[in-house]
Amino acid sequence: MIDIHCHIIPGVDDGPGSLAESIEMAERATAEGIRTIIGTPHHMNGQYNNLKEDIIKKASLLNNELRKRSIPLKVLPGQETRIHEEMIEGYRKGELQALDPKGKYMFIELPSDHMPRYTEALLYDIQMLGLMPIIVHPERNLEFQQRPNMLYKLVKKGALTQITAGSLLGHFGKKSKKLAHMLIELNLTHYVATDAHNVTSRSFHLSEAYDEIKRKYGVEKHYMFMENAELLLESKLAYKEMPHKVEPKRLLGIF
C-alpha cells in the first residue's frame, strides 16, 4: 500500500519528535502493509514552516536510517501547505514541495473551521499553472460539514480531495465519519491516506479503512482509491467519476 499523507519525518512538526519515534512509525506502517509513504510536514500553518529543500534533505536522511535497519519502507518528500494568498509566489520561488516526481500534485490544507474567501480563485490559479491541487481531510472542516456543497463546487471545477483513514472509522468523531462516507458516495473524494503523526493517538489504520471501503462500497471503489495513490506517484491523472451535489433533504438529516 501507498500512504500519500503522513507526518513521519522527525523533528519538523507535530509528528515524531525523534528518529526513534519515526522508526517506530515505520515499523508500524510496514506491519500494516504500507511500503511507500509520502512524508508531508506542515508548511505555513502559523506554527511550522518546512521548505522544499529542507524536506528533501530530511527525507533522504530518514531513508538512510531505514535502510540501515532493513525496514522495507521508502519515504518520499512531500508537504502539507496551509492555504495562503502567496502560495503562487512560494511555488515560483521553489519553496513548495510537490507530492510526485514531476511536480504536478500539491496538497492544500484549509483551516479547520472555515474556507477562506479566496480559495476558489486560488485553486483556479494553481490549476492554470498546470498543477493539481488536492484538498486534504475536507471531512474534518467545520464549514464543509455544515455546507458540503461548497466542496462540491471546488471538485466540480477540478480540485481533488483526500480523506483520512481514521475519519472513515470514526476516530475523528461522528460528523467527520458521516461526511467522509458521504464524499465517497457522491464521488467527491479521490484519495484515502492516514495523516498519521504517531503510533498511539494518530496512527495509520489504512488497511482497515480500505477494508471498510470494500465492504461498504465494493471492490471497484476500493481499487480506485488504491490505484489513484499509485497513479499519483507516476504523475498521472487520477481516476474520478462525476461528482454529485448533496440533496437538501439529505443535508437536513445527516448532521
Buried (B, 14 or more C-beta within 10 A) or exposed (E): BBBBBBBBBBEBBBBBEEBEBBBBBBBBBBEBEBEBBBBBBBBBBEEBBBBBEBBBEBBEBBBEBBEEEEBEBBBBBBBBBBBBEEBBEBBEEEBBBBBBEEBBBBBBBBBEEBBBEEBBEBBBBBBEEEBBBBBBBBBBBBBBBEBBBBBBBBBBEEBBBBBBBBBBBEBBEEBBBBBBBBBBBBBBBBBBBBBBBBBEEBBBBBBBBBEBBBEEBEEEBBBBBBBBBEBBBEBBEBEBEEBBBBEEEEBEEBE
